[in-house]
Amino acid sequence: MATRHKLIIGDCTDMGEIADESIHLMITSPPYFNAPFDYKDLYKDYEHYLEIIRKFAEETYRVLQKGRIAVLNIDDMLVDGEKYPITADTTRIFLKAGFRYRDRIVWKKPDGYLRISRRSGVLLQNPYPMYYYPDNLLESIIIFQKGKFNYRSISQNIREASKISKKEFLDKKWYMTLWEMNNVMPGSPLEKNIAAFPDELPYRIIKLFSYKGETVLDPFVGSGTTMKVARNLKRNSIGIEINKSLIPIIKKKLGFDAQGTFLNHNDSFVIVYREKKKYESFR
Ligand SMILES: C[S@@+](CC[C@H](N)C(=O)[O-])C[C@H]1O[C@@H](n2cnc3c(N)ncnc32)[C@H](O)[C@@H]1O
């Protein structure tokens, strides 16, 4: 089964290139509100950040097919000593955009990921009440649905081709709201300075909420993890990314070799440069 992949270089608060109800699954991790360096000028303040989330939620609702799923990997954020309730605010925004709130999964990173930070270690210097500031090992994966899914709309062939392994479901404990998954190591060369999620996250979501041959959208595609996993799982993908300097990384993740050849000629890849009104096509 040949698959098609499109990378749009632009701002996902407008998804003008994507037709209404043409997407089967949206999965993304929006930028951190306190994201360093690059994004400094992107958000004036928290309200401005939420305004971007609101526009992206409305566009996601428009492009998703009826009954389909939108998934966000997100979490509350500590900035200059203030904790921002991003998960709750984003949930409200998605409900307001028309989605049903379907589930919340907690992603737990390995314990060894954290060493006691200066913040939590304050208690060791001051072992008294009121000095408690725990370190965060968790992220949320919030799941929304656009109305109800019509299971009969999928042919028997496609259902069978997209079957989920019961062994994987049981062995990896997909049935729980706690997912224990490794994170991408901070020193990983391809994802340097990008808060990339591990392949395992879109892998589970794509398997659980889409069928082979369907189209998966990631509006904050970063290093292209979602597109890569979608391709491996025989789904089409659309990624949107505001930072064009990530193009070489996305191409590499998606399967380009060092000579710039897109491996496997059955699949196709297009880059749409919105600003320049041009596109590049690879096969
Ligand atoms: C947390 S990273 C996504 C990482 C991705 N999940 C991965 O595995 O590599 C968020 C990305 O969103 C991009 N971004 C920020 N604002 C954007 C916007 N308005 N439209 C499109 N992309 C945006 C950033 O440049 C960044 O690459």
The ligand as a MOL file (V3000), in Angstrom:
LIG
                    3D

  0  0  0     0  0            999 V3000
M  V30 BEGIN CTAB
M  V30 COUNTS 27 29 0 0 0
M  V30 BEGIN ATOM
M  V30 1 C 6.7640 20.1930 21.1430 0
M  V30 2 S 7.3080 20.4430 19.5040 0 CHG=1
M  V30 3 C 6.6530 19.0300 18.6570 0
M  V30 4 C 7.5680 17.8500 18.7250 0
M  V30 5 C 7.0820 16.6430 17.9210 0
M  V30 6 N 5.9830 15.9660 18.5910 0
M  V30 7 C 8.2280 15.6740 17.6980 0
M  V30 8 O 8.1160 14.5090 18.0760 0
M  V30 9 O 9.2690 16.1050 17.1730 0 CHG=-1
M  V30 10 C 6.2570 21.7130 18.9300 0
M  V30 11 C 6.5660 22.2150 17.5350 0
M  V30 12 O 5.5420 23.1430 17.1510 0
M  V30 13 C 6.1170 24.1390 16.3360 0
M  V30 14 N 5.1850 25.2970 16.3410 0
M  V30 15 C 5.0420 26.2580 17.2820 0
M  V30 16 N 4.0210 27.0740 16.9740 0
M  V30 17 C 3.5000 26.6270 15.7950 0
M  V30 18 C 2.4090 27.0250 14.9860 0
M  V30 19 N 1.6440 28.0770 15.3180 0
M  V30 20 N 2.1450 26.3310 13.8530 0
M  V30 21 C 2.9220 25.2600 13.5000 0
M  V30 22 N 3.9790 24.8300 14.2370 0
M  V30 23 C 4.2510 25.4840 15.3850 0
M  V30 24 C 7.4650 24.3980 16.9630 0
M  V30 25 O 8.3570 24.9850 16.0360 0
M  V30 26 C 7.8670 22.9770 17.4080 0
M  V30 27 O 8.6710 22.3710 16.4290 0
M  V30 END ATOM
M  V30 BEGIN BOND
M  V30 1 1 1 2
M  V30 2 1 2 3
M  V30 3 1 2 10
M  V30 4 1 3 4
M  V30 5 1 4 5
M  V30 6 1 5 6
M  V30 7 1 5 7
M  V30 8 2 7 8
M  V30 9 1 7 9
M  V30 10 1 10 11
M  V30 11 1 11 12
M  V30 12 1 11 26
M  V30 13 1 12 13
M  V30 14 1 13 14
M  V30 15 1 13 24
M  V30 16 1 14 15
M  V30 17 1 14 23
M  V30 18 2 15 16
M  V30 19 1 16 17
M  V30 20 1 17 18
M  V30 21 2 17 23
M  V30 22 1 18 19
M  V30 23 2 18 20
M  V30 24 1 20 21
M  V30 25 2 21 22
M  V30 26 1 22 23
M  V30 27 1 24 25
M  V30 28 1 24 26
M  V30 29 1 26 27
M  V30 END BOND
M  V30 END CTAB
M  END
